[in-house]
């Protein structure tokens, strides 16, 4: 049964319906693309895919290799590297051109936010190789506008620039190590300070002199007469120690070996055994091969040997300290070899070559190297030394040679070179000669010329040359830079500071800042960041300002450098484009991102965070280095994640990761929610985001339903919901049933998130539904306006102007506006108005469909009026609404008045006057009908009323008078008079006093 049942079961299973899984459609692409470099068919090009990883498009299609894609912030342009040349193209790869004509290798372009600059890596020569630096170039013409400097305490390779969204900072990857400079040859190599013209300031310079002359070329010139056995044996046994001790102090030391003998020793009169060499073994071997001549009492000719050494036997370095150590036990014979081998000629040749001589005399007072004072003459100029060797052991010859070299006096010659307008006086003026190894101190007084230009920069260099050398040695040049201060502004001074970091956050740094006004009175400067601040590891610019009592402000800047321990790993630095601020951000990372190699920095769209690639993970940190967290860890499918780039919404990152030995792929991951990475596209690296615009168009009508000839407001809203600005030309189509409406035209560019509204009023002139269409390119929106069937009636509107009027001023014009909104012709149209005009009626006649007309009449402003005017329009024909046939308005004509506070008063008295019902804001001139009026006697009425005092002058006309008011400015009115006023002699009492008496 089992055998038979099995086929039936299979049949049943095959007959059972199988669920079908249908692929879900991909979501609509978001408004951005991902650019990347990909190696396809052995050819590397730049590609893009949409936000879903689809629509893979080759942008470059070149047989050469293209990589390092970067899109401008507005999404319209592409930069990339084409075989070590930076290219600029349209975002779709068309119209490529070179950024510049740089011949050195360039790569890794990064756009400034405004699209005007490119930061790129340029490899510059460095010894036999090259090293990367970051330069800034103008996009329009490729001109270099800046370069990120390496801080003076570092040697570094800078790569992978990424510009912050605000354009103020560039994040870079820096591989650096601390420089260990040799001890300074001068105490204060650089000074930069402000000074006023006509002022002086003092500096002190300490010049350190070496115990052994710098970069010495030393020739050992040895007498090989039979009597020199001990001396030669000592040199042969001790030369290695001699050279190694000298090289400890001066690593660039070279030694050469030559010998001399008597004139009768043919072939050995002068012989070079070893050219100048830094190789100790070579020199020791050469001197080991030297042997003595047979003649123990030959006539020595070392003057000839000195001439040979100085002129042709050895190739001294031009910048070397040239020393000849002559070892012998007899004076020299002269003029036996060439006829010109005299001591005088030897002195001349040594002086010409600037060679100093160390004499090692192994003879005695009766017969020795200096027994005839020949060595004294030779070591006089250039200044040499004389040592005595007493036979008795190898150590003594070593001591004599080393002491001789170390006992060479040193001459320091200051050579100042100053710009016009700046001078320096040194005390002592130099040259100064003293024992080698001791410091030489110079007092320096600098004077700024009274004619120096404020705002200019003047420089002095002082070269401290040693031992009559024609050129100065490195490290012995003092530079003094003077910024000539303004004559008015305060003088502020703050100096550079270098300190060691206390921890990962940096170091608390204190510094001194001073300020004086133009009278040299002290001021208190204000500095940012202030002294006592914790400065980050790197370079920070300090700016100090001071303001004097008159509000004049002066400024000075300094650089605070905080150094840290050497790290071999790359680190992320934040630098300003001018290099004035450079911060090692990696030192501020906390766990789990601390103490890891950090590179590939990428700014978040809001500029508040950076994504950083580390060994096997990607971290996100705040712009100040805080809040470090891991957002990607390497997995079996996505190993070695790196090259992060933020998607425009700031919630996700795209990055590259490898899968074993395969080419890298692109992945995306959410920054916050911890979801695992999602594969975006295969075979891609160096992701870059192209922002796109996305416009929406919405059209509304308010109200959407209107009566015939009614009005509605059409509003078109265009919103950019994308991530790049968009050009926008709006087209609005209004159908014939409507008139008016919004006007189209260029309304762009529209920034991301921006909403632009265009509106206009439309009138319905045809009943029915009318569709208004608005479009920006292919993006279209429509709204329907419903115009109701035509209904209408005869209507009346009534107005009066001016309102109010004033007696004696402008007349009142009454206007009746008649409108026939019906579709019929009306006859017998007339207006009836009570009281003022159209009494009994004003005839209009016939008024056609949609016809309108006006009827006017004038009310003279001759008397005060305040009453209502009612008008009625009457016609023959259809009139659906009789209520709008009646209209009212109020007619107001005011009479201004003047009131005196008394009716009589003496000459010389003052009368109070009150005005009422005058035009508000009018300027009014007051006067008397008789007598003298005060000039100008004008008042302004604020609200139509005023109170004024009027003088009755002494010796004026007696009798009855009235106060008057006439218009000067503002609304017109007729002359206004007060009641009578009796002007009395000033000796007469008022009438009520007389009656009482």
Secondary structure by P-SEA (a helix, b strand, c coil): caaaaaaaaaaaaaacbbbbbccccccccccbbbbbbbbcccbbbbbcccccccccccccccccccccccccccccbbbbbcccbbbbbcccccccccccccccccccccccccccbbbbbbbcccccbbbbbbbbbbccccccccccccccccccccccccccccccbbbbbbbbbbbbccccccccccccccccccbbbbbbbbbbbbccccccbbbbbbbccccaaaaaaaaaacaaaaaaaaaaacccbbbbbbbbbccccccccccccccccccaaaaaaaaaaccccccccccccaaaaaaaaaccccccccccbbbbbbbccbbbbcccccccccaaaaaaaaaaabbbbbbbccccccccccccaaaaaaacccccbbbbbccccaaaaaaaaaaaaaacbbbbbbbbbbcccbbbbbcccccccccccbbbbbbbbbbbbccccccbbbbbbbbbccccccccccccbbbbbbcccccccbbbbbbbbbbbbccccccbbbbbbbbbcccccbbbbbbcccccccccccbbbbbbbbbcccccccbbbbbbbbbbccccbbbbbbbcccccbbbcccccccccccccccccccccccccbbbbbcccbbbbbcccccccccccccccccccccccccccccccccbbbbcccccbbbbbbbcccccccccccccccbbbbbbbbbbbbbbbbccccccccbbbbbbbbbbccccbbbbbbbbbbbcccccccccccccccccccbbbbbbbbbbbccccbbbbbbbcccbbbbbbbbbcccccbbbbbbbbcccccccccbbbbbbbbbbccccccccccbbbbcccccccccccccccccccbbbbbbbbcccccbbbbbbbbbbccccccccccbbbbbbbbbbbbbbbccccccccbbbbbbbccccccbbbbbbcccccccccbbbbbccccccccccccccccccbbbbbbbbccccccccccccbbbbcccccccaaaaaac
